[in-house]
């Protein structure tokens, strides 16, 4: 298993989001990609369902875990970002509620290492 660090969020933002209870995690194992942001978001994506992984050239101004209709942005900073597409969609949880995940956009400190690890 390999852990990939998400950029450290601004302390004020972390406090407002109450994400300080658990450090956000992105872990890649032989069988799955685990993405967790405390109580706000959690998904375990089987590696066999990952259809595409790529660096994202743009930044997002929002920080946290949010999305709609299977597309989720889980970030602790505005960038750098990577996109992971999943088919078929996999279950996840947002604020404890079940969701379907078909695309994840994540903030990752070392994009190249993450892309190499997941490919």
Phi and psi in radians as a Rosetta constraint file:
Dihedral C 1 N 2 CA 2 C 2 CIRCULARHARMONIC -2.101 0.35
Dihedral N 2 CA 2 C 2 N 3 CIRCULARHARMONIC 2.279 0.35
Dihedral C 2 N 3 CA 3 C 3 CIRCULARHARMONIC -1.673 0.35
Dihedral N 3 CA 3 C 3 N 4 CIRCULARHARMONIC 2.411 0.35
Dihedral C 3 N 4 CA 4 C 4 CIRCULARHARMONIC -2.075 0.35
Dihedral N 4 CA 4 C 4 N 5 CIRCULARHARMONIC 2.194 0.35
Dihedral C 4 N 5 CA 5 C 5 CIRCULARHARMONIC -1.329 0.35
Dihedral N 5 CA 5 C 5 N 6 CIRCULARHARMONIC 2.427 0.35
Dihedral C 5 N 6 CA 6 C 6 CIRCULARHARMONIC -1.598 0.35
Dihedral N 6 CA 6 C 6 N 7 CIRCULARHARMONIC 2.540 0.35
Dihedral C 6 N 7 CA 7 C 7 CIRCULARHARMONIC -0.979 0.35
Dihedral N 7 CA 7 C 7 N 8 CIRCULARHARMONIC 2.546 0.35
Dihedral C 7 N 8 CA 8 C 8 CIRCULARHARMONIC -1.189 0.35
Dihedral N 8 CA 8 C 8 N 9 CIRCULARHARMONIC 2.183 0.35
Dihedral C 8 N 9 CA 9 C 9 CIRCULARHARMONIC -1.352 0.35
Dihedral N 9 CA 9 C 9 N 10 CIRCULARHARMONIC 2.733 0.35
Dihedral C 9 N 10 CA 10 C 10 CIRCULARHARMONIC -0.975 0.35
Dihedral N 10 CA 10 C 10 N 11 CIRCULARHARMONIC 2.343 0.35
Dihedral C 10 N 11 CA 11 C 11 CIRCULARHARMONIC -1.003 0.35
Dihedral N 11 CA 11 C 11 N 12 CIRCULARHARMONIC -0.597 0.35
Dihedral C 11 N 12 CA 12 C 12 CIRCULARHARMONIC -1.166 0.35
Dihedral N 12 CA 12 C 12 N 13 CIRCULARHARMONIC -0.776 0.35
Dihedral C 12 N 13 CA 13 C 13 CIRCULARHARMONIC -1.108 0.35
Dihedral N 13 CA 13 C 13 N 14 CIRCULARHARMONIC -0.775 0.35
Dihedral C 13 N 14 CA 14 C 14 CIRCULARHARMONIC -1.015 0.35
Dihedral N 14 CA 14 C 14 N 15 CIRCULARHARMONIC -0.752 0.35
Dihedral C 14 N 15 CA 15 C 15 CIRCULARHARMONIC -1.136 0.35
Dihedral N 15 CA 15 C 15 N 16 CIRCULARHARMONIC -0.734 0.35
Dihedral C 15 N 16 CA 16 C 16 CIRCULARHARMONIC -1.127 0.35
Dihedral N 16 CA 16 C 16 N 17 CIRCULARHARMONIC -0.627 0.35
Dihedral C 16 N 17 CA 17 C 17 CIRCULARHARMONIC -1.520 0.35
Dihedral N 17 CA 17 C 17 N 18 CIRCULARHARMONIC -0.139 0.35
Dihedral C 17 N 18 CA 18 C 18 CIRCULARHARMONIC 0.995 0.35
Dihedral N 18 CA 18 C 18 N 19 CIRCULARHARMONIC 0.597 0.35
Dihedral C 18 N 19 CA 19 C 19 CIRCULARHARMONIC -1.545 0.35
Dihedral N 19 CA 19 C 19 N 20 CIRCULARHARMONIC 0.001 0.35
Dihedral C 19 N 20 CA 20 C 20 CIRCULARHARMONIC -1.265 0.35
Dihedral N 20 CA 20 C 20 N 21 CIRCULARHARMONIC -0.255 0.35
Dihedral C 20 N 21 CA 21 C 21 CIRCULARHARMONIC -1.143 0.35
Dihedral N 21 CA 21 C 21 N 22 CIRCULARHARMONIC -0.649 0.35
Dihedral C 21 N 22 CA 22 C 22 CIRCULARHARMONIC -2.395 0.35
Dihedral N 22 CA 22 C 22 N 23 CIRCULARHARMONIC 2.258 0.35
Dihedral C 22 N 23 CA 23 C 23 CIRCULARHARMONIC -1.126 0.35
Dihedral N 23 CA 23 C 23 N 24 CIRCULARHARMONIC 2.305 0.35
Dihedral C 23 N 24 CA 24 C 24 CIRCULARHARMONIC -0.982 0.35
Dihedral N 24 CA 24 C 24 N 25 CIRCULARHARMONIC 2.470 0.35
Dihedral C 24 N 25 CA 25 C 25 CIRCULARHARMONIC -2.296 0.35
Dihedral N 25 CA 25 C 25 N 26 CIRCULARHARMONIC 2.477 0.35
Dihedral C 25 N 26 CA 26 C 26 CIRCULARHARMONIC -2.319 0.35
Dihedral N 26 CA 26 C 26 N 27 CIRCULARHARMONIC 2.027 0.35
Dihedral C 26 N 27 CA 27 C 27 CIRCULARHARMONIC -2.224 0.35
Dihedral N 27 CA 27 C 27 N 28 CIRCULARHARMONIC 2.394 0.35
Dihedral C 27 N 28 CA 28 C 28 CIRCULARHARMONIC -2.029 0.35
Dihedral N 28 CA 28 C 28 N 29 CIRCULARHARMONIC 2.136 0.35
Dihedral C 28 N 29 CA 29 C 29 CIRCULARHARMONIC -2.005 0.35
Dihedral N 29 CA 29 C 29 N 30 CIRCULARHARMONIC -3.128 0.35
Dihedral C 29 N 30 CA 30 C 30 CIRCULARHARMONIC -1.084 0.35
Dihedral N 30 CA 30 C 30 N 31 CIRCULARHARMONIC -0.514 0.35
Dihedral C 30 N 31 CA 31 C 31 CIRCULARHARMONIC -1.899 0.35
Dihedral N 31 CA 31 C 31 N 32 CIRCULARHARMONIC -0.308 0.35
Dihedral C 31 N 32 CA 32 C 32 CIRCULARHARMONIC -2.699 0.35
Dihedral N 32 CA 32 C 32 N 33 CIRCULARHARMONIC 2.814 0.35
Dihedral C 32 N 33 CA 33 C 33 CIRCULARHARMONIC -1.933 0.35
Dihedral N 33 CA 33 C 33 N 34 CIRCULARHARMONIC 2.110 0.35
Dihedral C 33 N 34 CA 34 C 34 CIRCULARHARMONIC -1.838 0.35
Dihedral N 34 CA 34 C 34 N 35 CIRCULARHARMONIC 2.217 0.35
Dihedral C 34 N 35 CA 35 C 35 CIRCULARHARMONIC -2.178 0.35
Dihedral N 35 CA 35 C 35 N 36 CIRCULARHARMONIC 2.169 0.35
Dihedral C 35 N 36 CA 36 C 36 CIRCULARHARMONIC -2.478 0.35
Dihedral N 36 CA 36 C 36 N 37 CIRCULARHARMONIC 2.358 0.35
Dihedral C 36 N 37 CA 37 C 37 CIRCULARHARMONIC -2.294 0.35
Dihedral N 37 CA 37 C 37 N 38 CIRCULARHARMONIC 1.311 0.35
Dihedral C 37 N 38 CA 38 C 38 CIRCULARHARMONIC 0.958 0.35
Dihedral N 38 CA 38 C 38 N 39 CIRCULARHARMONIC -2.369 0.35
Dihedral C 38 N 39 CA 39 C 39 CIRCULARHARMONIC -1.433 0.35
Dihedral N 39 CA 39 C 39 N 40 CIRCULARHARMONIC -0.177 0.35
Dihedral C 39 N 40 CA 40 C 40 CIRCULARHARMONIC -1.361 0.35
Dihedral N 40 CA 40 C 40 N 41 CIRCULARHARMONIC -0.627 0.35
Dihedral C 40 N 41 CA 41 C 41 CIRCULARHARMONIC -2.706 0.35
Dihedral N 41 CA 41 C 41 N 42 CIRCULARHARMONIC 2.503 0.35
Dihedral C 41 N 42 CA 42 C 42 CIRCULARHARMONIC -2.729 0.35
Dihedral N 42 CA 42 C 42 N 43 CIRCULARHARMONIC 2.317 0.35
Dihedral C 42 N 43 CA 43 C 43 CIRCULARHARMONIC -2.617 0.35
Dihedral N 43 CA 43 C 43 N 44 CIRCULARHARMONIC 2.452 0.35
Dihedral C 43 N 44 CA 44 C 44 CIRCULARHARMONIC -2.053 0.35
Dihedral N 44 CA 44 C 44 N 45 CIRCULARHARMONIC 1.921 0.35
Dihedral C 44 N 45 CA 45 C 45 CIRCULARHARMONIC -1.777 0.35
Dihedral N 45 CA 45 C 45 N 46 CIRCULARHARMONIC 2.037 0.35
Dihedral C 45 N 46 CA 46 C 46 CIRCULARHARMONIC -1.061 0.35
Dihedral N 46 CA 46 C 46 N 47 CIRCULARHARMONIC 2.358 0.35
Dihedral C 46 N 47 CA 47 C 47 CIRCULARHARMONIC -1.066 0.35
Dihedral N 47 CA 47 C 47 N 48 CIRCULARHARMONIC -0.516 0.35
Dihedral C 47 N 48 CA 48 C 48 CIRCULARHARMONIC -1.137 0.35
Dihedral N 48 CA 48 C 48 N 49 CIRCULARHARMONIC -0.345 0.35
Dihedral C 48 N 49 CA 49 C 49 CIRCULARHARMONIC -1.633 0.35
Dihedral N 49 CA 49 C 49 N 50 CIRCULARHARMONIC -0.104 0.35
Dihedral C 49 N 50 CA 50 C 50 CIRCULARHARMONIC -1.319 0.35
Dihedral N 50 CA 50 C 50 N 51 CIRCULARHARMONIC 2.039 0.35
Dihedral C 50 N 51 CA 51 C 51 CIRCULARHARMONIC -1.759 0.35
Dihedral N 51 CA 51 C 51 N 52 CIRCULARHARMONIC -0.401 0.35
Dihedral C 51 N 52 CA 52 C 52 CIRCULARHARMONIC -2.742 0.35
Dihedral N 52 CA 52 C 52 N 53 CIRCULARHARMONIC 2.491 0.35
Dihedral C 52 N 53 CA 53 C 53 CIRCULARHARMONIC -2.484 0.35
Dihedral N 53 CA 53 C 53 N 54 CIRCULARHARMONIC 2.268 0.35
Dihedral C 53 N 54 CA 54 C 54 CIRCULARHARMONIC -2.707 0.35
Dihedral N 54 CA 54 C 54 N 55 CIRCULARHARMONIC 2.667 0.35
Dihedral C 54 N 55 CA 55 C 55 CIRCULARHARMONIC -1.230 0.35
Dihedral N 55 CA 55 C 55 N 56 CIRCULARHARMONIC 2.580 0.35
Dihedral C 55 N 56 CA 56 C 56 CIRCULARHARMONIC -1.899 0.35
Dihedral N 56 CA 56 C 56 N 57 CIRCULARHARMONIC 2.191 0.35
Dihedral C 56 N 57 CA 57 C 57 CIRCULARHARMONIC -1.327 0.35
Dihedral N 57 CA 57 C 57 N 58 CIRCULARHARMONIC -0.287 0.35
Dihedral C 57 N 58 CA 58 C 58 CIRCULARHARMONIC -1.749 0.35
Dihedral N 58 CA 58 C 58 N 59 CIRCULARHARMONIC 2.987 0.35
Dihedral C 58 N 59 CA 59 C 59 CIRCULARHARMONIC -2.028 0.35
Dihedral N 59 CA 59 C 59 N 60 CIRCULARHARMONIC 2.785 0.35
Dihedral C 59 N 60 CA 60 C 60 CIRCULARHARMONIC -2.039 0.35
Dihedral N 60 CA 60 C 60 N 61 CIRCULARHARMONIC 2.436 0.35
Dihedral C 60 N 61 CA 61 C 61 CIRCULARHARMONIC -1.389 0.35
Dihedral N 61 CA 61 C 61 N 62 CIRCULARHARMONIC -0.438 0.35
Dihedral C 61 N 62 CA 62 C 62 CIRCULARHARMONIC -1.448 0.35
Dihedral N 62 CA 62 C 62 N 63 CIRCULARHARMONIC 2.689 0.35
Dihedral C 62 N 63 CA 63 C 63 CIRCULARHARMONIC -2.324 0.35
Dihedral N 63 CA 63 C 63 N 64 CIRCULARHARMONIC 2.408 0.35
Dihedral C 63 N 64 CA 64 C 64 CIRCULARHARMONIC 2.385 0.35
Dihedral N 64 CA 64 C 64 N 65 CIRCULARHARMONIC -2.593 0.35
Dihedral C 64 N 65 CA 65 C 65 CIRCULARHARMONIC -2.261 0.35
Dihedral N 65 CA 65 C 65 N 66 CIRCULARHARMONIC 1.946 0.35
Dihedral C 65 N 66 CA 66 C 66 CIRCULARHARMONIC -2.692 0.35
Dihedral N 66 CA 66 C 66 N 67 CIRCULARHARMONIC 2.719 0.35
Dihedral C 66 N 67 CA 67 C 67 CIRCULARHARMONIC 3.016 0.35
Dihedral N 67 CA 67 C 67 N 68 CIRCULARHARMONIC -2.961 0.35
Dihedral C 67 N 68 CA 68 C 68 CIRCULARHARMONIC -2.889 0.35
Dihedral N 68 CA 68 C 68 N 69 CIRCULARHARMONIC 2.485 0.35
Dihedral C 68 N 69 CA 69 C 69 CIRCULARHARMONIC 0.941 0.35
Dihedral N 69 CA 69 C 69 N 70 CIRCULARHARMONIC 0.730 0.35
Dihedral C 69 N 70 CA 70 C 70 CIRCULARHARMONIC 1.588 0.35
Dihedral N 70 CA 70 C 70 N 71 CIRCULARHARMONIC -0.171 0.35
Dihedral C 70 N 71 CA 71 C 71 CIRCULARHARMONIC -1.805 0.35
Dihedral N 71 CA 71 C 71 N 72 CIRCULARHARMONIC 2.040 0.35
Dihedral C 71 N 72 CA 72 C 72 CIRCULARHARMONIC -2.174 0.35
Dihedral N 72 CA 72 C 72 N 73 CIRCULARHARMONIC 2.350 0.35
Dihedral C 72 N 73 CA 73 C 73 CIRCULARHARMONIC -1.838 0.35
Dihedral N 73 CA 73 C 73 N 74 CIRCULARHARMONIC 2.094 0.35
Dihedral C 73 N 74 CA 74 C 74 CIRCULARHARMONIC -2.183 0.35
Dihedral N 74 CA 74 C 74 N 75 CIRCULARHARMONIC 1.806 0.35
Dihedral C 74 N 75 CA 75 C 75 CIRCULARHARMONIC -2.528 0.35
Dihedral N 75 CA 75 C 75 N 76 CIRCULARHARMONIC 2.608 0.35
Dihedral C 75 N 76 CA 76 C 76 CIRCULARHARMONIC -1.887 0.35
Dihedral N 76 CA 76 C 76 N 77 CIRCULARHARMONIC -0.108 0.35
Dihedral C 76 N 77 CA 77 C 77 CIRCULARHARMONIC -2.633 0.35
Dihedral N 77 CA 77 C 77 N 78 CIRCULARHARMONIC 2.928 0.35
Dihedral C 77 N 78 CA 78 C 78 CIRCULARHARMONIC -1.276 0.35
Dihedral N 78 CA 78 C 78 N 79 CIRCULARHARMONIC -0.250 0.35
Dihedral C 78 N 79 CA 79 C 79 CIRCULARHARMONIC 3.073 0.35
Dihedral N 79 CA 79 C 79 N 80 CIRCULARHARMONIC 3.011 0.35
Dihedral C 79 N 80 CA 80 C 80 CIRCULARHARMONIC -1.267 0.35
Dihedral N 80 CA 80 C 80 N 81 CIRCULARHARMONIC 2.674 0.35
Dihedral C 80 N 81 CA 81 C 81 CIRCULARHARMONIC -2.127 0.35
Dihedral N 81 CA 81 C 81 N 82 CIRCULARHARMONIC 2.642 0.35
Dihedral C 81 N 82 CA 82 C 82 CIRCULARHARMONIC -2.270 0.35
Dihedral N 82 CA 82 C 82 N 83 CIRCULARHARMONIC 2.643 0.35
Dihedral C 82 N 83 CA 83 C 83 CIRCULARHARMONIC -2.027 0.35
Dihedral N 83 CA 83 C 83 N 84 CIRCULARHARMONIC 2.343 0.35
Dihedral C 83 N 84 CA 84 C 84 CIRCULARHARMONIC -2.124 0.35
Dihedral N 84 CA 84 C 84 N 85 CIRCULARHARMONIC 2.095 0.35
Dihedral C 84 N 85 CA 85 C 85 CIRCULARHARMONIC -1.753 0.35
Dihedral N 85 CA 85 C 85 N 86 CIRCULARHARMONIC 2.492 0.35
Dihedral C 85 N 86 CA 86 C 86 CIRCULARHARMONIC -2.254 0.35
Dihedral N 86 CA 86 C 86 N 87 CIRCULARHARMONIC 2.335 0.35
Dihedral C 86 N 87 CA 87 C 87 CIRCULARHARMONIC -2.607 0.35
Dihedral N 87 CA 87 C 87 N 88 CIRCULARHARMONIC 2.088 0.35
Dihedral C 87 N 88 CA 88 C 88 CIRCULARHARMONIC -1.322 0.35
Dihedral N 88 CA 88 C 88 N 89 CIRCULARHARMONIC 2.866 0.35
Dihedral C 88 N 89 CA 89 C 89 CIRCULARHARMONIC -1.007 0.35
Dihedral N 89 CA 89 C 89 N 90 CIRCULARHARMONIC 2.603 0.35
Dihedral C 89 N 90 CA 90 C 90 CIRCULARHARMONIC -2.057 0.35
Dihedral N 90 CA 90 C 90 N 91 CIRCULARHARMONIC 2.678 0.35
Dihedral C 90 N 91 CA 91 C 91 CIRCULARHARMONIC -1.266 0.35
Dihedral N 91 CA 91 C 91 N 92 CIRCULARHARMONIC 2.610 0.35
Dihedral C 91 N 92 CA 92 C 92 CIRCULARHARMONIC -2.578 0.35
Dihedral N 92 CA 92 C 92 N 93 CIRCULARHARMONIC -3.119 0.35
Dihedral C 92 N 93 CA 93 C 93 CIRCULARHARMONIC -2.386 0.35
Dihedral N 93 CA 93 C 93 N 94 CIRCULARHARMONIC 2.346 0.35
Dihedral C 93 N 94 CA 94 C 94 CIRCULARHARMONIC -2.181 0.35
Dihedral N 94 CA 94 C 94 N 95 CIRCULARHARMONIC 2.092 0.35
Dihedral C 94 N 95 CA 95 C 95 CIRCULARHARMONIC 0.920 0.35
Dihedral N 95 CA 95 C 95 N 96 CIRCULARHARMONIC 0.559 0.35
Dihedral C 95 N 96 CA 96 C 96 CIRCULARHARMONIC 1.526 0.35
Dihedral N 96 CA 96 C 96 N 97 CIRCULARHARMONIC -0.162 0.35
Dihedral C 96 N 97 CA 97 C 97 CIRCULARHARMONIC -1.617 0.35
Dihedral N 97 CA 97 C 97 N 98 CIRCULARHARMONIC 2.458 0.35
Dihedral C 97 N 98 CA 98 C 98 CIRCULARHARMONIC -1.245 0.35
Dihedral N 98 CA 98 C 98 N 99 CIRCULARHARMONIC 2.435 0.35
Dihedral C 98 N 99 CA 99 C 99 CIRCULARHARMONIC -2.403 0.35
Dihedral N 99 CA 99 C 99 N 100 CIRCULARHARMONIC 2.916 0.35
Dihedral C 99 N 100 CA 100 C 100 CIRCULARHARMONIC -1.854 0.35
Dihedral N 100 CA 100 C 100 N 101 CIRCULARHARMONIC 2.393 0.35
Dihedral C 100 N 101 CA 101 C 101 CIRCULARHARMONIC -2.017 0.35
Dihedral N 101 CA 101 C 101 N 102 CIRCULARHARMONIC 2.072 0.35
Dihedral C 101 N 102 CA 102 C 102 CIRCULARHARMONIC -2.080 0.35
Dihedral N 102 CA 102 C 102 N 103 CIRCULARHARMONIC -0.233 0.35
Dihedral C 102 N 103 CA 103 C 103 CIRCULARHARMONIC -2.661 0.35
Dihedral N 103 CA 103 C 103 N 104 CIRCULARHARMONIC 2.327 0.35
Dihedral C 103 N 104 CA 104 C 104 CIRCULARHARMONIC -2.122 0.35
Dihedral N 104 CA 104 C 104 N 105 CIRCULARHARMONIC 2.312 0.35
Dihedral C 104 N 105 CA 105 C 105 CIRCULARHARMONIC -2.005 0.35
Dihedral N 105 CA 105 C 105 N 106 CIRCULARHARMONIC 2.129 0.35
Dihedral C 105 N 106 CA 106 C 106 CIRCULARHARMONIC -2.145 0.35
Dihedral N 106 CA 106 C 106 N 107 CIRCULARHARMONIC 2.554 0.35
Dihedral C 106 N 107 CA 107 C 107 CIRCULARHARMONIC -1.551 0.35
Dihedral N 107 CA 107 C 107 N 108 CIRCULARHARMONIC 2.251 0.35
Dihedral C 107 N 108 CA 108 C 108 CIRCULARHARMONIC -2.353 0.35
Dihedral N 108 CA 108 C 108 N 109 CIRCULARHARMONIC 2.344 0.35
Dihedral C 108 N 109 CA 109 C 109 CIRCULARHARMONIC -1.086 0.35
Dihedral N 109 CA 109 C 109 N 110 CIRCULARHARMONIC -0.916 0.35
Dihedral C 109 N 110 CA 110 C 110 CIRCULARHARMONIC -1.957 0.35
Dihedral N 110 CA 110 C 110 N 111 CIRCULARHARMONIC 1.541 0.35
Dihedral C 110 N 111 CA 111 C 111 CIRCULARHARMONIC -1.053 0.35
Dihedral N 111 CA 111 C 111 N 112 CIRCULARHARMONIC -0.794 0.35
Dihedral C 111 N 112 CA 112 C 112 CIRCULARHARMONIC -1.048 0.35
Dihedral N 112 CA 112 C 112 N 113 CIRCULARHARMONIC -0.763 0.35
Dihedral C 112 N 113 CA 113 C 113 CIRCULARHARMONIC -1.118 0.35
Dihedral N 113 CA 113 C 113 N 114 CIRCULARHARMONIC -0.703 0.35
Dihedral C 113 N 114 CA 114 C 114 CIRCULARHARMONIC -1.125 0.35
Dihedral N 114 CA 114 C 114 N 115 CIRCULARHARMONIC -0.817 0.35
Dihedral C 114 N 115 CA 115 C 115 CIRCULARHARMONIC -1.063 0.35
Dihedral N 115 CA 115 C 115 N 116 CIRCULARHARMONIC -0.745 0.35
Dihedral C 115 N 116 CA 116 C 116 CIRCULARHARMONIC -1.104 0.35
Dihedral N 116 CA 116 C 116 N 117 CIRCULARHARMONIC -0.753 0.35
Dihedral C 116 N 117 CA 117 C 117 CIRCULARHARMONIC -1.165 0.35
Dihedral N 117 CA 117 C 117 N 118 CIRCULARHARMONIC -0.694 0.35
Dihedral C 117 N 118 CA 118 C 118 CIRCULARHARMONIC -1.459 0.35
Dihedral N 118 CA 118 C 118 N 119 CIRCULARHARMONIC -0.445 0.35
